[in-house]
Amino acid sequence: MRNNERSEILRIMGKPSDDAIGKPVYFLARNWWSHWTYYIGASGNPDLRYPRPSHIDNSFYLEADGETIRTSIYPEQDQVFVTKKVWDQLVSWYGGGPEISRICYAVRNGKYLADLKEFKVKLIWSRKPKQFELLKISKHTTISSFLDQAAKIYKFKRDKIRLYDFHQGKKFAEIKSMLATLDECRILDGQFILIEQRKKDGSWPNDKIYARYANSGAIIREPTPPGKTGISNIGNTCFMASSIQCLSQTVPLVDFFLSQQFVRDINRTNPLGQKGKLAESYYELLKDLWSINSSVSDPRDFKKVIEKCDARFSGYQQHDSQELLVFLLDGIHEDLNRVLNKPYVTKVEGDGTITDSELADLAWKGHKARNDSIIVDYFQGLLKSTLTCPINGKVSTTFDPFMYLTVPIPVRTTRKIIIRLIKTTGEKIKFGILTEDNKKISDLIRELSNLCGISQENLLITNVDKRRIQKIYKPKESVSEISDVDDIYAYEMFFGDEPQEGSATEK
């Protein structure tokens, strides 16, 4: 049966081509697909350790309503898309579902790419500003293709319109690049896009006609006490939210900004600063975070300023929160540096003729002669370094300014993995095995074999969820692949001349 399935799928699958772009492709859970490909031997001989998979079950990827894709599903980790012919054939063999189809937007490295999570935008046309159209579309759609679809709805001529990112009901940015995708233009799921069309006299509409959309899409909830306002995610920007929240709870810095004392310190001539723009934008965000008008703040304007200051943080992808924190503190410091003309300062070294306290005072005065801001006052200090010459024994001491200290985090060396063994007799035995993340699954199998007396060759380590095998671990895989929340089952397998077909599910 394995070889028959392999031959049939290879026959109808063919080589993925660009012909699939714009057409429906069908979702399969990667765990199920991987299990099946090992079972049939897609890249060689069938692996007899893999039993015949159970029915296809995509329900895990859906919310309780049975339609909405769970927000925890990410593209590269859980998705495989196949053509209609392959999907129908697999369902005829194994049954199951539900069917989840999406439009293919690209074919890369022999794989069909599609957005599992549907992307929606709300279209506003200036000729009918009192209503909007909800459009389901791939975030990888180019602006040119997007306008083609919008033109079918509103019947406009493309040479007479202009396009705006209309986030929260205001013209956030004009969209001009026709080759850029919605994702590259930083359009968010569920937000507004404004299509503005020239009037007959050649002029553009007055912005007052869009007043009804002001602050639309903003998250409005019950007011909270000052300082307890949350920050909404705009893409994968939790790294930014965590850094901002840390700074927003630093009371002396908050008081300095909210009392507007920072205004008198703005240094608009410092070539290392941002002419005060970063500090001013941070003040606006801080006002929102410490207001009582809402429990959630949208940091999009602040994010835009950050991108202009440092291109590393462009887009809405994940970045390192500590790198952003470094940028913010350095940037605010330079924007508020009270020193307008930095003098040349000679570094001081101690040779034993003065005390450490006196040496530290001299070093700090030298540092403050060039760097003097609220950030220096509360976030910087001096780090003592001592060097001893191995030849003459001379000792040199210096005090260097610092704003960050790297400290080691204790690393767990061992952990206990709970394994439930299912024997061929149906007997269940629970084992707890101490191991290390740098060990292999083969080491885990050997330990289990020593405890239960079953040959290593007859033990199969699996990850079981909802009474179904989600993954079969290979001996060469790392133990670190097993998380603390995984349910790990080991099965005693019997391999005879004719491998028994069937699913090794929990009895």
C-alpha positions as CSV (number, residue, x, y, z in Angstrom):
1,M,0.0,0.0,0.0
2,R,2.9,2.4,0.8
3,N,4.4,2.1,-2.7
4,N,1.0,2.4,-4.4
5,E,0.3,5.6,-2.6
6,R,3.7,7.0,-3.4
7,S,3.4,6.2,-7.1
8,E,-0.1,7.7,-7.3
9,I,0.8,10.9,-5.6
10,L,3.9,11.4,-7.6
11,R,1.8,10.9,-10.8
12,I,-0.8,13.5,-10.0
13,M,1.5,15.9,-8.1
14,G,3.8,16.8,-11.0
15,K,6.4,19.6,-10.6
16,P,5.1,22.7,-8.8
17,S,4.9,25.6,-11.3
18,D,3.9,29.3,-11.4
19,D,0.6,28.2,-13.1
20,A,-0.7,27.7,-9.5
21,I,-0.3,31.4,-8.6
22,G,-3.7,33.0,-8.2
23,K,-5.5,29.6,-7.8
24,P,-6.6,27.7,-4.7
25,V,-4.2,25.5,-2.9
26,Y,-5.1,23.3,0.1
27,F,-3.7,23.3,3.6
28,L,-2.2,20.3,5.4
29,A,-0.7,20.2,8.8
30,R,3.1,19.9,8.5
31,N,3.2,17.1,11.1
32,W,0.7,15.0,9.3
33,W,2.4,15.6,5.9
34,S,5.9,14.8,7.3
35,H,4.6,11.6,8.9
36,W,3.0,10.5,5.7
37,T,6.0,11.2,3.5
38,Y,8.2,9.1,5.8
39,Y,5.5,6.4,5.7
40,I,5.5,6.1,1.9
41,G,9.2,6.9,1.5
42,A,8.8,10.0,-0.6
43,S,12.6,10.5,-0.8
44,G,13.6,6.8,-0.9
45,N,12.5,3.6,0.8
46,P,9.6,3.6,3.2
47,D,10.5,4.0,6.9
48,L,8.9,1.0,8.6
49,R,9.1,2.7,11.9
50,Y,6.3,5.0,10.8
51,P,2.8,3.4,10.9
52,R,0.0,4.4,8.5
53,P,-1.2,7.9,9.5
54,S,-4.6,8.4,11.0
55,H,-7.2,10.6,9.2
56,I,-6.3,14.2,8.3
57,D,-7.2,16.6,11.1
58,N,-7.0,20.3,10.4
59,S,-9.4,21.2,13.2
60,F,-6.4,22.0,15.5
61,Y,-5.6,25.0,13.4
62,L,-9.1,26.5,13.8
63,E,-10.7,28.5,16.5
64,A,-13.9,27.2,18.3
65,D,-16.1,28.7,15.5
66,G,-14.6,26.2,13.1
67,E,-13.7,28.9,10.5
68,T,-11.2,31.4,12.0
69,I,-7.5,30.4,11.8
70,R,-5.8,30.4,15.2
71,T,-3.5,33.4,15.8
72,S,-0.7,31.1,17.0
73,I,-0.2,29.5,13.6
74,Y,2.9,30.8,11.8
75,P,3.8,30.2,8.1
76,E,7.1,28.4,8.0
77,Q,6.4,26.2,11.0
78,D,3.0,24.6,10.4
79,Q,2.0,25.0,6.8
80,V,2.0,22.8,3.7
81,F,-0.1,23.5,0.7
82,V,-1.0,21.0,-2.0
83,T,-3.1,21.1,-5.2
84,K,-6.8,20.2,-5.4
85,K,-5.9,16.8,-7.0
86,V,-3.5,15.8,-4.2
87,W,-5.9,17.0,-1.5
88,D,-8.8,15.0,-3.0
89,Q,-6.6,11.9,-3.3
90,L,-5.4,12.0,0.3
91,V,-8.9,12.6,1.6
92,S,-10.1,9.6,-0.4
93,W,-7.5,7.4,1.3
94,Y,-7.5,8.8,4.8
95,G,-10.7,10.9,5.2
96,G,-10.8,13.8,7.6
97,G,-10.6,17.6,7.1
98,P,-11.9,20.2,7.3
99,E,-10.9,21.6,3.9
100,I,-9.0,24.9,4.1
101,S,-8.2,26.5,0.8
102,R,-6.2,29.7,0.1
103,I,-5.0,31.5,-3.0
104,C,-1.4,30.7,-3.9
105,Y,0.7,33.9,-4.2
106,A,4.0,32.3,-5.1
107,V,5.9,29.1,-5.8
108,R,9.4,28.9,-4.3
109,N,11.8,26.0,-4.0
110,G,9.1,23.6,-5.2
111,K,6.6,24.8,-2.6
112,Y,3.2,26.5,-2.9
113,L,3.0,29.6,-0.7
114,A,-0.3,31.1,0.5
115,D,-1.5,33.1,3.5
116,L,-3.2,30.7,5.9
117,K,-4.5,33.5,8.0
118,E,-6.9,35.6,5.8
119,F,-5.9,39.3,5.4
120,K,-8.6,41.9,5.2
121,V,-8.5,45.6,4.4
122,K,-11.4,48.2,4.4
123,L,-11.6,50.3,1.3
124,I,-12.9,53.9,1.4
125,W,-13.6,55.6,-1.9
126,S,-13.7,59.4,-1.9
127,R,-16.8,59.3,-4.1
128,K,-18.7,57.3,-1.5
129,P,-17.0,58.3,1.8
130,K,-19.9,57.3,4.1
131,Q,-19.4,53.5,3.5
132,F,-16.5,51.1,3.0
133,E,-16.0,47.8,1.4
134,L,-14.3,44.8,3.1
135,L,-11.8,43.1,0.8
136,K,-10.2,39.8,1.6
137,I,-6.8,39.7,-0.1
138,S,-3.2,38.3,0.4
139,K,-0.9,40.6,2.2
140,H,1.6,39.7,-0.5
141,T,-0.5,41.3,-3.2
142,T,1.2,44.2,-5.0
143,I,-0.3,47.6,-4.9
144,S,-0.9,47.4,-8.7
145,S,-2.8,44.2,-8.4
146,F,-4.7,45.6,-5.4
147,L,-5.8,48.6,-7.4
148,D,-7.0,46.3,-10.2
149,Q,-9.2,44.5,-7.7
150,A,-10.4,47.8,-6.2
151,A,-11.2,49.2,-9.7
152,K,-13.6,46.3,-10.3
153,I,-15.5,47.4,-7.3
154,Y,-15.6,51.2,-7.8
155,K,-15.1,51.5,-11.6
156,F,-12.4,54.2,-11.4
157,K,-9.5,55.1,-13.7
158,R,-6.2,54.6,-12.1
159,D,-4.6,57.8,-13.5
160,K,-7.1,59.9,-11.6
161,I,-6.6,58.5,-8.1
162,R,-4.1,58.5,-5.3
163,L,-3.8,55.9,-2.5
164,Y,-3.4,56.4,1.2
165,D,-2.6,54.3,4.2
166,F,-5.6,55.4,6.2
167,H,-4.7,53.9,9.6
168,Q,-7.2,54.9,12.3
169,G,-9.0,57.3,9.9
170,K,-6.1,59.6,9.1
171,K,-3.8,60.0,6.1
172,F,-0.8,58.2,7.6
173,A,1.2,57.9,4.4
174,E,0.6,58.1,0.6
175,I,1.3,54.8,-1.2
176,K,3.1,55.4,-4.4
177,S,5.1,52.2,-5.3
178,M,3.0,50.0,-7.5
179,L,5.4,47.1,-7.3
180,A,5.5,47.0,-3.4
181,T,3.2,44.6,-1.6
182,L,0.6,45.5,1.0
183,D,2.9,43.9,3.6
184,E,5.9,46.0,2.4
185,C,3.8,49.1,2.6
186,R,3.1,48.1,6.3
187,I,-0.7,47.8,5.8
188,L,-2.1,46.0,8.8
189,D,-4.9,43.4,8.9
190,G,-8.3,45.0,9.1
191,Q,-7.2,48.6,8.6
192,F,-8.5,51.3,6.2
193,I,-7.1,52.2,2.8
194,L,-8.3,55.4,1.2
195,I,-8.7,55.6,-2.6
196,E,-9.0,59.3,-3.3
197,Q,-10.3,60.4,-6.8
198,R,-10.0,63.8,-8.4
199,K,-13.1,65.8,-8.7
200,K,-14.3,66.9,-12.1
201,D,-12.6,70.3,-11.7
202,G,-9.3,68.5,-11.2
203,S,-9.0,69.3,-7.5
204,W,-8.8,66.7,-4.7
205,P,-11.6,66.2,-2.1
206,N,-11.6,68.0,1.2
207,D,-10.4,65.9,4.1
208,K,-13.5,66.9,6.1
209,I,-15.6,64.3,4.3
210,Y,-13.6,61.6,6.1
211,A,-14.2,63.0,9.6
212,R,-16.5,60.1,10.5
213,Y,-13.5,57.7,10.4
214,A,-11.3,59.7,12.8
215,N,-9.7,57.3,15.3
216,S,-11.6,54.5,13.8
217,G,-9.9,51.2,14.4
218,A,-8.4,52.5,17.6
219,I,-8.9,50.2,20.6
220,I,-11.3,51.8,23.0
221,R,-11.7,50.3,26.4
222,E,-12.4,51.4,29.9
223,P,-10.0,54.0,31.2
224,T,-7.2,52.7,33.5
225,P,-5.1,54.4,36.2
226,P,-2.2,56.5,34.9
227,G,0.8,54.4,33.9
228,K,-1.1,51.2,33.4
229,T,-2.0,51.8,29.7
230,G,-1.1,48.9,27.4
231,I,0.6,49.2,24.0
232,S,-1.0,47.6,21.0
233,N,1.0,45.4,18.7
234,I,1.4,46.6,15.1
235,G,2.8,43.4,13.5
236,N,5.4,41.6,15.5
237,T,6.4,44.6,17.6
238,C,6.1,43.2,21.1
239,F,9.9,43.8,21.3
240,M,9.2,47.5,21.1
241,A,6.3,47.4,23.5
242,S,8.3,45.7,26.2
243,S,11.2,48.3,25.9
244,I,8.8,51.2,26.0
245,Q,6.9,49.9,29.0
246,C,10.2,49.5,30.9
247,L,11.1,53.1,30.2
248,S,7.6,54.4,30.9
249,Q,7.8,53.0,34.5
250,T,11.1,54.8,35.2
251,V,9.5,57.5,37.4
252,P,12.2,60.3,37.3
253,L,12.3,60.1,33.5
254,V,8.5,60.1,33.3
255,D,8.3,63.1,35.6
256,F,11.0,64.9,33.6
257,F,9.0,64.5,30.3
258,L,5.5,64.9,31.5
259,S,6.4,68.2,33.3
260,Q,7.9,69.3,30.0
261,Q,11.3,70.0,31.6
262,F,12.8,68.2,28.6
263,V,11.9,71.1,26.3
264,R,14.6,73.4,27.6
265,D,17.2,70.7,27.1
266,I,16.5,69.9,23.5
267,N,19.7,70.1,21.5
268,R,18.9,70.8,17.8
269,T,22.5,71.3,16.7
270,N,24.0,68.0,18.0
271,P,25.1,66.0,14.9
272,L,24.7,62.8,16.9
273,G,21.1,63.5,17.7
274,Q,17.8,63.7,15.9
275,K,17.2,67.5,16.3
276,G,14.9,66.7,19.2
277,K,12.4,64.7,17.1
278,L,12.9,61.5,19.0
279,A,12.5,63.1,22.4
280,E,9.4,65.0,21.3
281,S,7.8,61.9,19.8
282,Y,8.6,60.0,23.0
283,Y,6.9,62.7,25.0
284,E,3.7,62.4,22.9
285,L,3.7,58.6,23.4
286,L,4.4,59.0,27.2
287,K,1.5,61.4,27.5
288,D,-0.8,58.8,26.0
289,L,0.6,56.0,28.3
290,W,0.0,58.1,31.4
291,S,-3.4,59.5,30.4
292,I,-6.7,58.1,31.8
293,N,-8.5,58.2,28.5
294,S,-7.8,54.6,27.3
295,S,-6.3,51.4,28.5
296,V,-4.4,50.8,25.2
297,S,-2.1,53.1,23.2
298,D,-1.2,52.8,19.5
299,P,2.6,53.5,19.1
300,R,2.5,53.8,15.3
301,D,3.5,57.4,15.1
302,F,6.4,56.8,17.4
303,K,7.4,53.7,15.4
304,K,7.5,55.9,12.3
305,V,9.9,58.3,13.9
306,I,12.1,55.4,15.1
307,E,12.3,54.1,11.5
308,K,13.4,57.5,10.2
309,C,16.1,57.7,12.8
310,D,17.4,54.1,12.3
311,A,16.5,51.9,9.3
312,R,17.3,48.7,11.3
313,F,13.9,49.0,12.9
314,S,12.0,49.4,9.6
315,G,8.9,47.3,9.0
316,Y,6.9,45.3,11.5
317,Q,9.1,42.3,12.0
318,Q,10.6,41.1,15.3
319,H,13.8,42.7,16.5
320,D,15.9,42.5,19.7
321,S,14.3,44.5,22.5
322,Q,17.6,45.3,24.1
323,E,19.0,46.7,20.8
324,L,15.9,49.0,20.7
325,L,16.4,50.0,24.3
326,V,20.0,50.9,23.6
327,F,18.9,53.0,20.6
328,L,16.2,54.8,22.6
329,L,18.4,55.7,25.5
330,D,21.3,56.8,23.3
331,G,19.0,58.8,21.0
332,I,17.1,60.5,23.8
333,H,20.5,61.3,25.4
334,E,21.9,63.0,22.3
335,D,18.6,64.9,21.7
336,L,18.7,66.2,25.3
337,N,22.5,66.6,25.7
338,R,23.0,70.0,27.5
339,V,26.5,70.3,26.1
340,L,26.4,72.3,22.9
341,N,30.2,72.4,22.3
342,K,32.0,69.3,23.4
343,P,35.5,70.0,24.7
344,Y,38.5,67.6,24.3
345,V,38.9,65.6,27.5
346,T,42.0,63.5,28.4
347,K,41.3,60.1,29.9
348,V,42.6,59.9,33.5
349,E,44.4,56.8,34.9
350,G,45.2,56.1,38.5
351,D,48.8,55.2,39.4
352,G,48.3,54.9,43.2
353,T,49.0,58.5,44.0
354,I,45.2,59.4,44.5
355,T,42.4,57.4,46.0
356,D,39.8,55.5,43.9
357,S,37.1,58.0,45.0
358,E,39.2,61.0,43.7
359,L,40.0,59.2,40.5
360,A,36.3,58.4,40.0
361,D,35.3,62.0,40.5
362,L,37.8,63.1,37.9
363,A,36.6,60.5,35.4
364,W,33.0,61.5,36.0
365,K,33.7,65.2,35.5
366,G,35.5,64.4,32.3
367,H,32.5,62.4,31.1
368,K,30.0,65.0,32.1
369,A,32.0,67.7,30.3
370,R,30.9,66.1,27.0
371,N,27.7,64.2,28.1
372,D,25.1,65.9,30.3
373,S,21.5,64.8,30.1
374,I,18.7,63.2,32.1
375,I,19.8,59.9,30.7
376,V,23.4,60.4,32.1
377,D,21.9,61.5,35.4
378,Y,19.8,58.3,35.9
379,F,21.1,55.6,33.6
380,Q,24.9,55.9,33.5
381,G,27.6,55.1,35.9
382,L,31.3,54.2,36.1
383,L,32.9,50.8,35.9
384,K,36.3,50.3,37.6
385,S,39.0,48.4,35.6
386,T,42.4,47.5,37.1
387,L,45.4,46.2,35.0
388,T,48.6,44.9,36.5
389,C,51.8,44.7,34.4
390,P,53.2,41.2,34.6
391,I,56.8,42.6,34.1
392,N,57.2,45.4,36.6
393,G,54.0,44.9,38.6
394,K,52.7,48.5,37.9
395,V,49.0,48.8,38.6
396,S,46.8,51.1,36.4
397,T,43.2,51.9,37.4
398,T,40.6,53.5,35.2
399,F,36.9,54.4,35.6
400,D,34.9,54.1,32.3
401,P,31.3,55.2,31.8
402,F,28.7,52.5,31.2
403,M,24.9,52.4,30.6
404,Y,24.4,48.6,30.3
405,L,25.9,45.6,32.2
406,T,25.8,42.1,30.8
407,V,25.0,39.5,33.4
408,P,25.0,35.7,33.0
409,I,21.7,33.8,33.2
410,P,22.0,30.4,34.9
411,V,21.5,27.7,32.3
412,R,19.6,24.6,33.2
413,T,21.8,21.6,32.7
414,T,19.4,18.8,33.3
415,R,15.7,18.3,33.2
416,K,13.2,15.5,33.7
417,I,11.2,14.2,30.8
418,I,8.1,12.2,31.6
419,I,7.6,9.3,29.1
420,R,4.5,7.1,29.1
421,L,5.4,3.7,27.6
422,I,2.7,1.7,25.8
423,K,3.7,-2.0,25.6
424,T,2.4,-4.4,22.9
425,T,0.3,-6.0,25.6
426,G,-1.5,-2.7,26.2
427,E,0.2,-2.2,29.6
428,K,1.1,1.5,30.4
429,I,4.1,2.4,32.4
430,K,5.2,6.0,33.3
431,F,8.9,6.9,33.5
432,G,10.7,10.0,34.5
433,I,14.2,10.3,32.9
434,L,16.8,12.9,33.8
435,T,18.6,14.1,30.7
436,E,20.2,17.2,29.1
437,D,19.2,19.3,26.1
438,N,22.5,18.6,24.3
439,K,21.8,14.8,24.3
440,K,20.2,13.0,21.4
441,I,16.9,11.1,21.2
442,S,19.0,7.9,20.9
443,D,20.4,8.6,24.4
444,L,16.8,9.0,25.7
445,I,15.9,5.7,24.0
446,R,18.9,4.0,25.6
447,E,18.0,5.2,29.1
448,L,14.4,4.1,28.6
449,S,15.5,0.7,27.3
450,N,17.6,0.2,30.5
451,L,14.6,1.0,32.7
452,C,12.0,-1.1,30.9
453,G,14.0,-3.9,29.5
454,I,12.8,-3.5,25.9
455,S,15.3,-3.5,23.1
456,Q,16.2,0.0,21.8
457,E,15.3,-1.0,18.2
458,N,11.8,-1.7,19.4
459,L,11.1,1.6,21.0
460,L,9.5,4.6,19.2
461,I,9.5,8.0,20.9
462,T,6.5,10.2,19.9
463,N,4.8,13.5,20.7
464,V,1.0,12.9,21.2
465,D,-1.6,15.6,21.3
466,K,-5.4,15.1,21.4
467,R,-4.8,11.3,21.4
468,R,-3.0,11.5,18.0
469,I,0.7,11.2,17.2
470,Q,1.8,14.6,16.1
471,K,5.5,13.7,15.7
472,I,7.8,10.7,15.7
473,Y,11.3,11.6,16.9
474,K,14.3,10.4,15.0
475,P,17.3,9.0,17.0
476,K,19.6,11.7,15.7
477,E,17.3,14.6,16.8
478,S,18.2,16.6,19.8
479,V,16.4,16.2,23.1
480,S,15.9,20.0,23.0
481,E,13.2,19.4,20.4
482,I,11.0,18.2,23.3
483,S,9.5,21.1,25.2
484,D,8.4,20.9,28.8
485,V,4.7,20.9,27.9
486,D,4.9,18.1,25.3
487,D,3.2,14.8,26.0
488,I,5.8,12.2,25.2
489,Y,4.8,8.6,24.6
490,A,7.0,5.6,23.8
491,Y,5.6,2.6,21.9
492,E,6.9,-0.9,22.0
493,M,7.0,-1.8,18.3
494,F,7.2,-5.3,16.8
495,F,8.6,-5.6,13.3
496,G,7.9,-8.9,11.6
497,D,8.2,-9.9,8.0
498,E,5.0,-8.0,7.2
499,P,4.7,-4.7,9.0
500,Q,1.3,-4.2,10.3
501,E,-0.6,-1.2,8.9
502,G,-2.4,1.0,11.3
503,S,-2.0,4.0,13.5
504,A,0.0,3.8,16.7
505,T,-2.5,5.8,18.8
506,E,-2.9,5.6,22.5
507,K,-5.0,2.7,23.7
